[in-house]
């Protein structure tokens, strides 16, 4: 999650992408891989997943709000008018990692509750 690690680590993570995008590039911004609207923000685990660095990606934008075709194809998502595909996200590298983290967080929470 932003703030849980040094900013240099977050920047390194974001800039290590298959499209070669850098934060300093023109027309590049940070986007959510899984749209925030698909999370239950009243659930602490969903909230953590939504805001985790693994749910962020650098994208090219042609103008504000227009995500690139590369990103849409890779993750099976688009703007709010398009249907978001859970299965495509869950089978992506980032989706798998976030789902594993969610399981870990839930186990840790259960262990804390039991003790």
DSSP file (Angstrom, degrees, kcal/mol; ACC not computed):
  #  RESIDUE AA STRUCTURE BP1 BP2  ACC     N-H-->O    O-->H-N    N-H-->O    O-->H-N    TCO  KAPPA ALPHA  PHI   PSI    X-CA   Y-CA   Z-CA
    1    1 A X    >         0   0    0      0, 0.0     3,-2.5     0, 0.0     4,-0.4   0.000 360.0 360.0 360.0 146.7    0.0    0.0    0.0
    2    2 A X  T 3   +     0   0    0     49,-1.2     4,-0.1     1,-0.3     5,-0.0  -0.342 360.0  26.3 -55.7 134.2    1.3    3.5   -0.6
    3    3 A X  T 3  S+     0   0    0      2,-0.5    -1,-0.3     3,-0.0     4,-0.1   0.176  98.3  90.6  96.5 -17.5    3.1    4.6    2.5
    4    4 A X  S <  S+     0   0    0     -3,-2.5     2,-0.3     2,-0.1    -2,-0.2   0.617  94.2  30.7 -84.6 -13.0    4.0    1.1    3.6
    5    5 A X  S    S-     0   0    0     -4,-0.4    -2,-0.5     1,-0.0     5,-0.1  -0.930 102.9 -76.5-139.2 161.4    7.3    1.2    1.8
    6    6 A X    >>  -     0   0    0     -2,-0.3     4,-1.7     1,-0.1     3,-0.9  -0.291  41.6-120.8 -59.3 144.9    9.8    3.8    0.8
    7    7 A X  H 3> S+     0   0    0      1,-0.3     4,-2.7     2,-0.2     5,-0.2   0.825 112.9  61.8 -57.2 -33.4    8.7    6.0   -2.2
    8    8 A X  H 3> S+     0   0    0      1,-0.2     4,-2.5     2,-0.2    -1,-0.3   0.887 103.3  49.6 -61.4 -38.6   11.8    4.8   -4.1
    9    9 A X  H <> S+     0   0    0     -3,-0.9     4,-2.5     2,-0.2    -1,-0.2   0.901 111.0  49.0 -66.4 -41.2   10.6    1.2   -3.9
   10   10 A X  H  X S+     0   0    0     -4,-1.7     4,-2.6     2,-0.2    -2,-0.2   0.913 112.2  48.1 -64.4 -42.6    7.1    2.2   -5.1
   11   11 A X  H  X S+     0   0    0     -4,-2.7     4,-2.6     2,-0.2    -2,-0.2   0.926 111.4  50.3 -63.8 -44.6    8.6    4.2   -8.0
   12   12 A X  H  X S+     0   0    0     -4,-2.5     4,-1.0    -5,-0.2    -2,-0.2   0.926 111.4  49.2 -58.3 -45.0   10.9    1.3   -8.9
   13   13 A X  H >< S+     0   0    0     -4,-2.5     3,-0.6     1,-0.2    -2,-0.2   0.937 113.6  45.2 -60.2 -47.9    7.9   -1.1   -8.9
   14   14 A X  H 3< S+     0   0    0     -4,-2.6    44,-0.4     1,-0.2    -1,-0.2   0.881 113.4  49.4 -65.5 -38.1    5.8    1.2  -11.1
   15   15 A X  H 3< S+     0   0    0     -4,-2.6     2,-1.5     1,-0.2    -1,-0.2   0.580  89.6  84.3 -81.6  -8.5    8.6    1.8  -13.6
   16   16 A X    <<  +     0   0    0     -4,-1.0     2,-0.3    -3,-0.6    -1,-0.2  -0.599  69.7 132.0 -90.2  74.0    9.4   -1.9  -13.9
   17   17 A X    >   -     0   0    0     -2,-1.5     3,-1.4     4,-0.3    -3,-0.0  -0.878  69.5-117.0-130.0 158.1    6.7   -2.5  -16.6
   18   18 A X  T 3  S+     0   0    0     -2,-0.3    -1,-0.0     1,-0.3    -3,-0.0   0.646 111.5  57.7 -69.8 -14.7    6.6   -4.2  -19.9
   19   19 A X  T 3  S-     0   0    0     39,-0.1    -1,-0.3     2,-0.1    -3,-0.0   0.521 105.5-124.0 -94.0  -5.9    5.7   -0.9  -21.7
   20   20 A X    <   +     0   0    0     -3,-1.4     2,-0.2     1,-0.2    -2,-0.1   0.720  52.0 162.7  72.9  21.1    8.9    0.9  -20.6
   21   21 A X        -     0   0    0     -7,-0.1     2,-0.3    37,-0.1    -4,-0.3  -0.482  20.1-163.9 -77.3 144.5    6.8    3.7  -19.0
   22   22 A X    >   -     0   0    0     -2,-0.2     3,-1.6     4,-0.1     6,-0.0  -0.927  29.9-121.5-124.5 150.7    8.4    6.1  -16.5
   23   23 A X  T 3  S+     0   0    0     -2,-0.3     5,-0.2     1,-0.3    -1,-0.1   0.824 113.7  56.7 -58.7 -31.4    6.8    8.5  -14.0
   24   24 A X  T 3  S+     0   0    0      2,-0.1    -1,-0.3    -3,-0.0    -3,-0.0   0.573  84.3 108.5 -79.8  -8.6    8.7   11.3  -15.6
   25   25 A X  S X  S-     0   0    0     -3,-1.6     3,-0.8     1,-0.1     2,-0.1  -0.335  77.8-106.5 -67.2 149.4    7.3   10.6  -19.1
   26   26 A X  T 3  S+     0   0    0      1,-0.2    -1,-0.1    34,-0.0    35,-0.1  -0.473 101.6  18.6 -71.3 148.7    4.8   13.0  -20.6
   27   27 A X  T 3  S+     0   0    0      1,-0.2    34,-2.7    -2,-0.1     2,-0.4   0.816  95.7 125.6  60.3  34.9    1.3   11.8  -20.8
   28   28 A X  E <   +A   60   0A   0     -3,-0.8     2,-0.3    32,-0.2    32,-0.2  -0.978  29.5 165.0-121.8 136.8    1.8    9.0  -18.2
   29   29 A X  E     -A   59   0A   0     30,-2.4    30,-2.8    -2,-0.4     2,-0.5  -0.922  38.9-100.8-142.0 170.4   -0.2    8.6  -15.0
   30   30 A X  E     -A   58   0A   0     -2,-0.3     2,-0.3    28,-0.2    28,-0.2  -0.809  42.3-179.9 -95.5 130.4   -0.9    6.1  -12.3
   31   31 A X  E     -A   57   0A   0     26,-3.0    26,-2.0    -2,-0.5     2,-0.4  -0.856  31.7-106.3-126.0 161.9   -4.1    4.1  -12.6
   32   32 A X  E     -A   56   0A   0     -2,-0.3    24,-0.3    24,-0.2     3,-0.1  -0.730  18.5-154.3 -84.2 134.9   -5.8    1.4  -10.6
   33   33 A X  S    S+     0   0    0     22,-2.2     2,-0.6    -2,-0.4    -1,-0.2   0.966  91.6  38.1 -72.0 -54.7   -5.6   -2.0  -12.3
   34   34 A X  S    S-     0   0    0     21,-0.2    -1,-0.3    16,-0.1     5,-0.1  -0.876 105.7-113.1 -95.0 121.3   -8.8   -3.2  -10.6
   35   35 A X    >   -     0   0    0     -2,-0.6     3,-2.0     1,-0.1     4,-0.2  -0.196  14.9-127.8 -57.7 141.3  -11.3   -0.3  -10.5
   36   36 A X  G >  S+     0   0    0      1,-0.3     3,-1.9     2,-0.2    -1,-0.1   0.818 105.7  68.1 -58.4 -31.7  -12.0    1.0   -7.0
   37   37 A X  G 3  S+     0   0    0      1,-0.3    -1,-0.3     3,-0.1    -2,-0.1   0.651  91.6  62.3 -65.0 -13.7  -15.8    0.6   -7.7
   38   38 A X  G <  S+     0   0    0     -3,-2.0     2,-0.3     2,-0.1    -1,-0.3   0.461  92.5  79.7 -92.0  -1.2  -15.3   -3.1   -7.7
   39   39 A X  S <  S-     0   0    0     -3,-1.9     2,-1.0    -4,-0.2     8,-0.0  -0.745  81.0-125.4-102.7 152.6  -14.2   -3.2   -4.1
   40   40 A X    >   -     0   0    0     -2,-0.3     3,-2.0     1,-0.1     7,-0.3  -0.852  23.1-166.6 -92.4 100.5  -16.3   -3.1   -0.9
   41   41 A X  T 3  S+     0   0    0     -2,-1.0    -1,-0.1     1,-0.3     6,-0.0   0.543  82.4  67.0 -71.8  -5.0  -14.6   -0.2    0.8
   42   42 A X  T 3  S+     0   0    0      5,-0.0     2,-0.5     4,-0.0    -1,-0.3   0.595  86.8  81.2 -84.9 -12.5  -16.4   -1.0    4.1
   43   43 A X  S <> S-     0   0    0     -3,-2.0     4,-2.6     1,-0.1     5,-0.2  -0.835  76.0-146.9 -94.1 123.6  -14.3   -4.3    4.2
   44   44 A X  H  > S+     0   0    0     -2,-0.5     4,-1.9     1,-0.2    -1,-0.1   0.817  98.4  51.1 -63.4 -29.3  -10.8   -3.6    5.6
   45   45 A X  H  > S+     0   0    0      2,-0.2     4,-2.4     1,-0.2    -1,-0.2   0.915 111.3  45.9 -74.8 -42.6   -9.3   -6.3    3.4
   46   46 A X  H  > S+     0   0    0     -6,-0.3     4,-3.0     2,-0.2    -2,-0.2   0.907 111.9  53.5 -61.7 -41.4  -10.9   -5.0    0.2
   47   47 A X  H  X S+     0   0    0     -4,-2.6     4,-1.6    -7,-0.3    -2,-0.2   0.913 109.7  47.2 -61.2 -43.5   -9.8   -1.5    1.2
   48   48 A X  H  X S+     0   0    0     -4,-1.9     4,-0.6    -5,-0.2    -1,-0.2   0.914 113.8  47.7 -64.1 -42.9   -6.2   -2.7    1.7
   49   49 A X  H >< S+     0   0    0     -4,-2.4     3,-0.9     1,-0.2    -2,-0.2   0.927 108.9  54.2 -63.9 -44.0   -6.2   -4.5   -1.7
   50   50 A X  H 3< S+     0   0    0     -4,-3.0    -1,-0.2     1,-0.3    -2,-0.2   0.867 116.5  37.0 -58.2 -38.5   -7.7   -1.5   -3.5
   51   51 A X  H 3< S+     0   0    0     -4,-1.6   -49,-1.2    -5,-0.2    -1,-0.3   0.396  89.9 117.1 -98.7   2.5   -5.0    0.8   -2.3
   52   52 A X  S X< S-     0   0    0     -3,-0.9     3,-2.0    -4,-0.6    -3,-0.0  -0.355  75.8-118.0 -70.8 151.2   -2.1   -1.5   -2.4
   53   53 A X  G >  S+     0   0    0      1,-0.3     3,-1.9     2,-0.2    -1,-0.1   0.807 113.1  67.4 -58.8 -30.2    0.8   -0.8   -4.8
   54   54 A X  G 3  S+     0   0    0      1,-0.3    -1,-0.3    40,-0.1    44,-0.1   0.668  95.0  57.6 -66.2 -14.4    0.0   -4.0   -6.6
   55   55 A X  G <  S+     0   0    0     -3,-2.0   -22,-2.2    -6,-0.2     2,-0.3   0.195  95.7  85.0 -97.7  15.7   -3.2   -2.4   -7.7
   56   56 A X  E <   +A   32   0A   0     -3,-1.9     2,-0.3   -24,-0.3   -24,-0.2  -0.879  50.8 172.4-117.7 150.0   -1.4    0.4   -9.4
   57   57 A X  E     -A   31   0A   0    -26,-2.0   -26,-3.0    -2,-0.3     2,-0.4  -0.990  33.9-114.8-151.7 147.9    0.1    0.6  -12.9
   58   58 A X  E     -A   30   0A   0    -44,-0.4     2,-0.3    -2,-0.3   -28,-0.2  -0.726  40.5-178.1 -82.6 134.5    1.6    3.3  -15.1
   59   59 A X  E     -A   29   0A   0    -30,-2.8   -30,-2.4    -2,-0.4     2,-0.3  -0.965  27.6-121.6-133.3 150.0   -0.5    4.1  -18.1
   60   60 A X  E     -A   28   0A   0     -2,-0.3     8,-0.7   -32,-0.2     2,-0.4  -0.650  29.9-161.5 -80.3 144.9   -0.2    6.3  -21.2
   61   61 A X  B     -B   67   0B   0    -34,-2.7     6,-0.2    -2,-0.3     3,-0.1  -0.996  22.2-163.6-131.5 140.4   -3.0    8.7  -21.5
   62   62 A X  S    S-     0   0    0      4,-0.9     2,-0.3     1,-0.4    -1,-0.1   0.786  85.6 -14.3 -88.8 -31.0   -4.0   10.6  -24.6
   63   63 A X  S >  S-     0   0    0      3,-0.3     3,-2.5   -36,-0.1    -1,-0.4  -0.942 104.8 -52.4-159.6 166.9   -6.1   13.0  -22.6
   64   64 A X  T 3  S+     0   0    0     -2,-0.3     3,-0.1     1,-0.3    -3,-0.0  -0.109 123.4   7.5 -49.9 127.0   -7.5   12.9  -19.0
   65   65 A X  T 3  S+     0   0    0      1,-0.2     2,-0.9    14,-0.0    -1,-0.3   0.319  94.1 118.1  89.0  -8.1   -9.3    9.7  -18.3
   66   66 A X    <   -     0   0    0     -3,-2.5    -4,-0.9    13,-0.0    -3,-0.3  -0.804  49.4-159.0 -98.5 104.4   -8.5    7.8  -21.5
   67   67 A X  B     -B   61   0B   0     -2,-0.9    -6,-0.1    -6,-0.2    12,-0.1  -0.445  27.1 -96.1 -79.0 155.0   -6.5    4.7  -20.6
   68   68 A X     >  -     0   0    0     -8,-0.7     4,-1.9    -2,-0.1     5,-0.1  -0.241  20.1-121.6 -72.4 157.6   -4.4    3.1  -23.3
   69   69 A X  H  > S+     0   0    0      1,-0.2     4,-2.8     2,-0.2     5,-0.3   0.871 111.8  61.5 -63.3 -37.9   -5.5    0.2  -25.4
   70   70 A X  H  > S+     0   0    0      1,-0.2     4,-2.4     2,-0.2    -1,-0.2   0.926 107.2  44.2 -53.7 -47.4   -2.5   -1.8  -24.1
   71   71 A X  H  > S+     0   0    0      1,-0.2     4,-2.3     2,-0.2     6,-0.3   0.903 112.9  50.7 -67.2 -43.0   -3.8   -1.6  -20.6
   72   72 A X  H  X>S+     0   0    0     -4,-1.9     4,-1.6     1,-0.2     5,-0.7   0.912 113.3  45.3 -63.1 -42.4   -7.4   -2.4  -21.6
   73   73 A X  H  <5S+     0   0    0     -4,-2.8    -2,-0.2     2,-0.2    -1,-0.2   0.925 113.7  48.9 -67.5 -44.7   -6.3   -5.5  -23.5
   74   74 A X  H  <5S+     0   0    0     -4,-2.4    -2,-0.2    -5,-0.3    -1,-0.2   0.902 124.9  27.1 -64.1 -42.0   -4.0   -6.8  -20.8
   75   75 A X  H  <5S-     0   0    0     -4,-2.3    10,-0.3    -5,-0.2    -1,-0.2   0.479  99.1-124.5-104.6  -3.3   -6.4   -6.4  -17.9
   76   76 A X  T  <5S+     0   0    0     -4,-1.6     9,-0.7     1,-0.2     2,-0.3   0.817  72.8 110.0  67.6  30.1   -9.7   -6.8  -19.7
   77   77 A X      < +     0   0    0     -5,-0.7    -1,-0.2    -6,-0.3     2,-0.2  -0.813  35.8 166.7-130.9 170.7  -11.0   -3.5  -18.4
   78   78 A X        -     0   0    0      1,-0.3   -10,-0.1    -2,-0.3    -9,-0.0  -0.641  48.5 -31.4-154.3-146.1  -11.8   -0.1  -19.6
   79   79 A X  S >  S-     0   0    0     -2,-0.2     3,-1.9   -12,-0.1    -1,-0.3  -0.138  74.8 -83.7 -78.8-178.1  -13.6    3.0  -18.5
   80   80 A X  T 3  S+     0   0    0      1,-0.3     4,-0.1    -3,-0.1    -1,-0.1   0.721 125.5  61.6 -61.7 -22.7  -16.6    3.0  -16.1
   81   81 A X  T 3  S+     0   0    0      2,-0.1    -1,-0.3     0, 0.0     2,-0.3   0.665  94.1  77.9 -78.7 -14.7  -19.1    2.4  -18.9
   82   82 A X  S <  S-     0   0    0     -3,-1.9     2,-0.3     1,-0.1    -4,-0.2  -0.657  90.9-105.8 -95.5 151.7  -17.4   -1.0  -19.7
   83   83 A X        -     0   0    0     -2,-0.3     2,-0.3    -6,-0.1    -2,-0.1  -0.575  31.7-132.5 -75.8 133.5  -17.9   -4.1  -17.8
   84   84 A X        -     0   0    0     -2,-0.3     2,-0.7    -7,-0.1    -7,-0.2  -0.689  13.7-138.2 -87.1 140.5  -15.0   -5.1  -15.6
   85   85 A X     >  -     0   0    0     -9,-0.7     4,-1.8    -2,-0.3     5,-0.2  -0.863  15.9-172.9-107.4 104.8  -13.8   -8.7  -15.8
   86   86 A X  H  > S+     0   0    0     -2,-0.7     4,-3.3     1,-0.2     5,-0.2   0.901  85.2  55.1 -61.1 -43.6  -12.9  -10.3  -12.5
   87   87 A X  H  > S+     0   0    0      1,-0.2     4,-1.6     2,-0.2    -1,-0.2   0.892 107.1  49.4 -61.8 -41.7  -11.6  -13.5  -14.0
   88   88 A X  H  > S+     0   0    0      2,-0.2     4,-0.5     1,-0.2    -1,-0.2   0.927 115.5  44.2 -62.8 -44.5   -9.1  -11.6  -16.2
   89   89 A X  H >< S+     0   0    0     -4,-1.8     3,-1.5     1,-0.2     6,-0.5   0.941 111.3  52.9 -64.7 -47.3   -7.9   -9.6  -13.3
   90   90 A X  H 3< S+     0   0    0     -4,-3.3    -1,-0.2     1,-0.3    -2,-0.2   0.774 110.1  48.8 -62.9 -26.6   -7.7  -12.6  -10.9
   91   91 A X  H 3< S+     0   0    0     -4,-1.6    -1,-0.3    -5,-0.2    -2,-0.2   0.528  92.7  98.2 -91.3  -5.4   -5.6  -14.6  -13.4
   92   92 A X  S <X S-     0   0    0     -3,-1.5     4,-2.6    -4,-0.5     5,-0.2  -0.388  88.6-110.8 -75.3 161.0   -3.2  -11.6  -13.9
   93   93 A X  H  > S+     0   0    0      1,-0.2     4,-2.1     2,-0.2     5,-0.1   0.926 119.4  44.9 -56.3 -47.9    0.1  -11.6  -12.1
   94   94 A X  H  > S+     0   0    0      1,-0.2     4,-2.6     2,-0.2    -1,-0.2   0.886 111.5  52.8 -67.3 -39.6   -1.0   -8.7   -9.9
   95   95 A X  H  > S+     0   0    0     -6,-0.5     4,-2.5     2,-0.2    -1,-0.2   0.927 109.9  48.0 -61.7 -45.6   -4.4  -10.1   -9.3
   96   96 A X  H  X S+     0   0    0     -4,-2.6     4,-2.2    -7,-0.3    -1,-0.2   0.918 112.5  49.3 -61.0 -43.8   -2.9  -13.4   -8.0
   97   97 A X  H  X S+     0   0    0     -4,-2.1     4,-2.2    -5,-0.2    -2,-0.2   0.908 112.3  47.5 -64.1 -41.5   -0.5  -11.6   -5.8
   98   98 A X  H  X S+     0   0    0     -4,-2.6     4,-2.6     2,-0.2    -1,-0.2   0.896 110.6  51.0 -67.9 -39.2   -3.2   -9.4   -4.3
   99   99 A X  H  X S+     0   0    0     -4,-2.5     4,-1.9     2,-0.2    -1,-0.2   0.881 110.5  50.0 -65.5 -37.0   -5.5  -12.4   -3.7
  100  100 A X  H  X S+     0   0    0     -4,-2.2     4,-2.2     2,-0.2    -2,-0.2   0.910 110.9  49.7 -64.8 -41.9   -2.6  -14.2   -1.9
  101  101 A X  H  X S+     0   0    0     -4,-2.2     4,-3.0     2,-0.2     5,-0.2   0.908 107.3  54.4 -62.1 -42.0   -2.0  -11.1    0.2
  102  102 A X  H  X S+     0   0    0     -4,-2.6     4,-2.5     1,-0.2    -1,-0.2   0.924 108.4  48.8 -58.9 -44.2   -5.7  -10.9    1.1
  103  103 A X  H  X S+     0   0    0     -4,-1.9     4,-2.3     1,-0.2    -1,-0.2   0.918 112.1  49.2 -60.4 -43.7   -5.6  -14.5    2.3
  104  104 A X  H  X S+     0   0    0     -4,-2.2     4,-2.7     2,-0.2    -2,-0.2   0.921 111.2  49.0 -62.2 -45.2   -2.5  -13.8    4.4
  105  105 A X  H  X S+     0   0    0     -4,-3.0     4,-2.4     1,-0.2    -1,-0.2   0.900 111.4  49.6 -62.2 -41.0   -4.1  -10.7    5.9
  106  106 A X  H  X S+     0   0    0     -4,-2.5     4,-2.2    -5,-0.2    -1,-0.2   0.900 111.4  48.7 -66.0 -40.2   -7.3  -12.6    6.8
  107  107 A X  H  X S+     0   0    0     -4,-2.3     4,-2.5     2,-0.2    -2,-0.2   0.928 112.4  48.4 -63.7 -45.1   -5.2  -15.4    8.4
  108  108 A X  H  X S+     0   0    0     -4,-2.7     4,-2.2     1,-0.2    -2,-0.2   0.900 111.4  50.5 -61.3 -41.0   -3.2  -12.8   10.4
  109  109 A X  H  X S+     0   0    0     -4,-2.4     4,-2.0     2,-0.2    -1,-0.2   0.898 110.6  49.0 -64.1 -41.2   -6.4  -11.1   11.5
  110  110 A X  H  X S+     0   0    0     -4,-2.2     4,-2.3     2,-0.2    -2,-0.2   0.913 110.5  50.7 -64.5 -43.1   -7.9  -14.4   12.6
  111  111 A X  H  X S+     0   0    0     -4,-2.5     4,-2.0     1,-0.2    -2,-0.2   0.888 110.2  49.7 -63.5 -39.3   -4.8  -15.3   14.6
  112  112 A X  H  < S+     0   0    0     -4,-2.2    -1,-0.2     1,-0.2    -2,-0.2   0.884 111.3  49.7 -65.0 -38.5   -4.8  -11.9   16.3
  113  113 A X  H  < S+     0   0    0     -4,-2.0    -2,-0.2     1,-0.2    -1,-0.2   0.889 110.3  50.1 -67.4 -40.4   -8.5  -12.4   17.2
  114  114 A X  H  <        0   0    0     -4,-2.3    -2,-0.2     1,-0.3    -1,-0.2   0.882 360.0 360.0 -67.5 -38.8   -7.9  -15.9   18.6
  115  115 A X     <        0   0    0     -4,-2.0    -1,-0.3    -5,-0.2    -2,-0.2   0.490 360.0 360.0 -76.3 360.0   -5.0  -14.7   20.8
